[in-house]
């Protein structure tokens, strides 16, 4: 069976970690065991340093991180991860399970920040070429529900501290992009956990079977 790159996306508090565990369980039941896990931003020494810079602090000295600088740091971390971890793993026949990928930037920076979507698409294509996940599970949750869950986990990072309007714009962009791309499957993450897990199990199982048909 060919290797594949599966990404889990969603707002803060959508339940990405729990979803990843269900994806792993489902794949293993289907006989797929050679898995590699990534997160964005992060996943390499350089990318983790960029993650800390872009998420943990609001400024360096008195210098505030601008929106465009934020985007470029996300892409620097992403291309480092793709070229040094994800592509080599796929080339070895491993399956890669990612916590976020480019859809996050298109939604958070394109929707939440309001950065020009054409510019973001151009930047994506320049940095990543035609590299895309084979399957993306978008866990759809309202910002009110997601942020309540995120706050219950503890301290919020720089982006998690954004306004409710920011997250409403981000969610709207997620939904818009998901509707345009058949490789993105939307899961209603506001359901009871048991229902969410069943939807993920069913979606991944059906998708894997489609690949083998």
C-alpha positions in Angstrom: 0.0 0.0 0.0 1.4 3.4 -1.0 2.4 5.8 1.7 0.1 8.8 2.4 0.1 12.1 4.3 -2.9 12.7 6.5 -3.4 16.0 8.2 -5.7 17.0 11.1 -6.9 20.6 11.1 -9.1 22.8 13.2 -9.4 25.7 15.6 -8.0 25.6 19.1 -9.9 23.1 21.2 -11.2 21.2 18.2 -9.7 17.9 19.6 -6.8 17.3 17.2 -4.8 15.1 19.6 -7.8 12.9 20.4 -8.6 12.7 16.7 -5.0 11.7 15.9 -5.2 8.8 18.3 -8.4 7.6 16.5 -6.7 8.0 13.1 -3.8 5.8 14.3 -6.1 3.2 15.8 -8.1 3.1 12.6 -5.0 2.8 10.4 -3.5 0.0 12.6 -6.7 -2.0 12.3 -6.4 -1.7 8.5 -2.9 -3.1 8.8 -1.0 0.2 8.5 1.6 0.5 11.3 4.7 2.4 10.0 3.6 5.9 11.0 5.5 9.2 11.5 4.0 12.1 13.4 4.5 15.8 12.8 3.2 19.1 14.1 3.2 22.5 12.6 4.9 24.8 13.2 7.6 22.5 14.5 8.9 19.0 13.9 12.6 19.9 13.3 15.1 21.7 15.5 14.9 24.8 13.4 11.1 24.6 13.0 10.7 24.2 16.8 12.7 27.4 17.3 10.5 29.2 14.8 7.4 27.8 16.6 8.6 29.3 19.9 9.3 32.6 18.2 5.9 32.9 16.5 3.6 31.4 19.2 5.2 32.0 22.6 6.1 35.7 22.5 4.4 38.8 21.2 7.5 40.8 20.5 11.3 40.7 20.5 12.4 43.6 22.7 10.0 46.4 21.6 9.7 44.9 18.1 6.2 43.5 17.5 5.9 40.6 15.0 4.1 41.8 11.9 1.4 39.8 10.2 3.5 39.2 7.1 6.6 38.3 9.1 4.4 35.8 11.0 3.3 34.2 7.6 6.9 33.9 6.5 8.1 32.3 9.7 5.3 29.7 9.4 6.4 28.9 5.8 10.1 28.7 6.8 9.1 26.2 9.5 6.8 24.3 7.1 9.2 23.9 4.2 12.0 22.8 6.6 9.6 20.1 8.0 8.4 19.0 4.5 11.8 18.7 3.0 13.7 17.1 5.9 11.0 14.9 7.6 7.8 14.5 5.6 9.1 13.8 2.1 11.8 11.4 3.3 9.3 9.5 5.4 6.9 9.2 2.4 9.8 8.1 0.2 10.5 5.3 2.6 6.9 4.1 2.4 5.9 5.4 5.8 2.6 7.1 6.5 2.8 10.6 8.0 0.1 12.0 10.4 0.3 15.7 10.7 -1.1 18.1 13.3 -1.8 21.1 11.0 -0.3 22.0 7.6 -0.8 24.7 5.0 -4.6 24.8 5.4 -3.9 26.4 8.8 -2.1 29.3 7.2 -4.8 29.8 4.5 -7.4 29.9 7.3 -5.7 31.7 10.2 -3.6 34.2 8.2 -5.9 34.5 5.2 -9.2 34.5 7.1 -8.3 35.6 10.7 -5.6 38.1 9.8 -7.1 39.1 6.5 -3.9 38.7 4.5 -4.5 38.7 0.7 -5.5 35.2 -0.3 -3.9 35.4 -3.7 -0.6 36.3 -2.1 -0.9 33.3 0.3 -1.7 30.9 -2.5 1.3 32.3 -4.5 3.6 31.9 -1.5 2.3 28.4 -0.9 2.9 27.3 -4.5 6.4 28.9 -4.5 7.5 27.2 -1.3 5.7 23.9 -1.5 5.2 23.4 -5.2 2.5 20.8 -5.8 3.0 19.0 -2.5 -0.3 18.5 -0.7 -1.7 16.2 1.9 -3.5 13.2 0.5 -6.3 13.6 3.1 -7.2 16.4 5.5 -9.6 15.9 8.4 -11.0 19.3 9.3 -12.5 19.2 12.8 -15.2 21.9 12.7 -16.0 23.6 16.1 -17.4 27.0 17.0 -14.9 29.4 18.4 -16.9 29.6 21.6 -16.7 25.9 22.2 -13.1 25.5 21.0 -11.7 28.4 23.1 -13.5 27.2 26.2 -11.8 23.8 25.8 -8.5 25.5 25.1 -8.7 27.7 28.2 -9.4 24.6 30.3 -6.1 23.1 29.1 -4.1 26.0 30.6 -2.2 29.0 29.3 -3.0 30.3 25.8 -0.3 31.0 23.2 0.0 34.2 21.2 -2.6 33.2 18.6 -5.0 31.5 21.0 -5.3 34.9 22.7 -6.8 36.5 19.6 -10.4 37.9 19.6 -13.6 35.9 19.0 -14.0 37.8 15.7 -10.6 36.6 14.6 -11.6 32.9 15.2 -15.0 33.4 13.5 -13.2 34.7 10.4 -10.7 31.8 10.6 -13.5 29.2 10.8 -15.4 30.8 7.9 -12.3 30.5 5.8 -11.7 26.9 6.9 -15.3 26.0 5.8 -14.9 27.9 2.5 -11.7 26.0 1.7 -13.1 22.7 2.8 -16.1 23.1 0.5 -13.7 23.7 -2.5 -11.4 20.7 -2.0 -12.5 17.1 -2.1 -9.4 16.0 -0.2 -10.7 17.8 2.9 -13.3 16.0 4.9 -15.2 18.0 7.5 -16.0 16.4 10.9 -18.5 18.0 13.2 -16.4 18.3 16.3 -19.2 19.8 18.4 -20.9 16.4 18.7 -20.4 14.1 21.7 -16.9 12.7 21.7 -18.2 9.2 20.8 -19.9 10.5 17.7 -16.8 12.5 16.6 -14.6 9.4 17.0 -17.0 7.3 15.0 -17.1 9.8 12.2 -13.3 9.9 12.1 -13.2 6.1 12.1 -15.7 5.8 9.3 -14.1 8.6 7.2 -10.6 7.2 7.4 -11.7 3.6 6.8 -13.8 4.6 3.7 -10.9 6.8 2.4 -8.3 4.0 2.7 -10.6 1.6 1.0 -11.1 4.1 -1.8 -7.3 4.3 -2.3 -7.1 0.6 -2.7 -10.1 0.2 -4.9 
